Amino acid sequence: MRNNAAAEILRGVRAGAPVAVGYVPMAMAFGVLATQAGHTGQPLLSFLQAGAMSFFVYAGASQFASLGMLAAGASALSIVLATFVLNFRHFLMSVSLSRRLPLRRGGHPVYHVLPLALGFGITDETFVVASLEERLTVRYFVGLIATVYLAWFTGTLIGAGFSSLIPPVIARGMGVALYAMFIAILVPGVKKSVVNGLVAVAGGVLAWGASVMVPAIPGGWRIVIAILVASAIGAIIGGDEDKAGPDRAGDPGRAEDGGREAGPGGDA
């Protein structure tokens, strides 16, 4: 029994290793940017604060975004709200995986804490890996998320610990990691639906427009407002697209065209 449990955890560790390898340099970039001196001559975060953010928040792109908001003088509340909105998709991911994971129900406290711990470890990458796994078990998922989580935390500590040895020019260049991470998240979504791209553009335009037309609003709140308004636009446009989908699918002419295209060399 113990051997089976260890084998399942090890299987999750192996599945998470490729993701962990990609997380380490990104986490190092975060640690460096967080602890390097900014425009004021003071680092945005101390070594312990940077490590604590990766340990307790563990939010990837939102951690990078929070650095920009801190540099802009955003309040703690606006940073928390922005992080909540950016990471709201993880609620949906948790619901999806909870239906597949064989979680036990009972009166023991561990049965109530375990789902929360597993939900904390969900990221875009671990969700994809777990979703593609046919034999998804709790121990497999524990091995997967623990490997990736430790890689992110360790990478942050390495970057924050050695940031003083990295020349400022290179450190500023590592800020590109922020844009790279957001693009990596955005591109797959745009490929799936053009609405996602429109929402991203709308958010950028709204944030820029607010900075020009209403400069009195703090930068952090401008970002939060832009995210909420752009998300509402996406919900409206996306809802119309979903309603139009069944109509197109029910068109006999389109069904015939699809049938002719779906051959041995087609996508189907």
Residue, then its C-alpha position, 0 to 999 in steps of 0.5 A: m500500500r505504501n509502495n503504491a502511494a509513493a509510486e503515485i507521488l513520484r509519478g506526479v513529481r515526474a510530471g511536474a519536473p518539466v514545469a518546474v524547470g520552466y518556473v525556476p528562471m521565471a521565479m529568479a527574475f521575480g526575486v531579482l526585480a523585487t529586491q533590486a533598487g527601484h527609481t527611489g533607490q530602495p528595493l520594492l521588497s526585502f529578501l524575506q518579503a519576496g520569499a514570503m510573497s512566493f510562499f504565501v501568494y504563489a500567483g506568478a503573473s500577479q506577483f510580477a504585476s504587483l511589483g509594477m503596482l508597488a512601483a507606481g505607489a498603489s495601495a495594498l487594497s488595490i493590489v489585493l483586488a487586482t490579484f483576486v481578479l487576475n487569479f479568479r480563473h483558478f476558482l473555475m480550475s479548482v471546480s473542474l479538477s475537484r470533480r475528477l479527484p477522488l476526494r474523501r468526505g468525512g468528519h476528520p479535519v484533514y478532509h476539509v483542509l486537503p481540498l484547500a491545500l490542493g486548490f492552493g497549488i493550482t496554476d495554469e500549468t499544473f491544471v493543464v498537466a492534471s487535466l491531461e492525466e487519465r489516471l488522476t489521483v490525489r497523491y499524483f496531484v500532490g506530487l505534481i503541485a509540490t514539485v512546481y511550488l518548491a521550484w517557484f519558491t526556491g527560484t525566488l530565494i535564489g534570485a532575491g539572494f543573488s540580486s546584488l551580484i547582478p548588474p542593474v542593466i541586466a536586472r532592468g532587462m529581466g523586467v521583460a519576463l513580466y511581458a513574456m509571462f502575460i503574452a504566454i498566458l494571452v496567446p493560447g487564449v487568443k488562439k481559442s477565441v478572438v474575444n480574449g484578444l479584444v478583452a486584453v486590448a480593451g483593458g490596455v486602452l482603458a488603463w491608458g485612457a484613465s491615466v490620461m483623462v483621470p490622472a487623479i485616480p491612483g495607478g493601482w485602481r486604474i488597473v483594477i477598474a480597467i480589468l473589471v470593465a474589460s472583463a464585463i465587455g468580454a462577458i457580453i461579447g462572449g455571451d453573444e458568441d456562445k448564443a450564435g454558436p448553436d445557430r451556426a451548428g444547426d445550419p444544414g448547409r454548414a454541416e454539409d460543408g463540414g462533412r466534406e472538409a473532414g477527410p483523412g487529411g483534415d483537422a477532424 
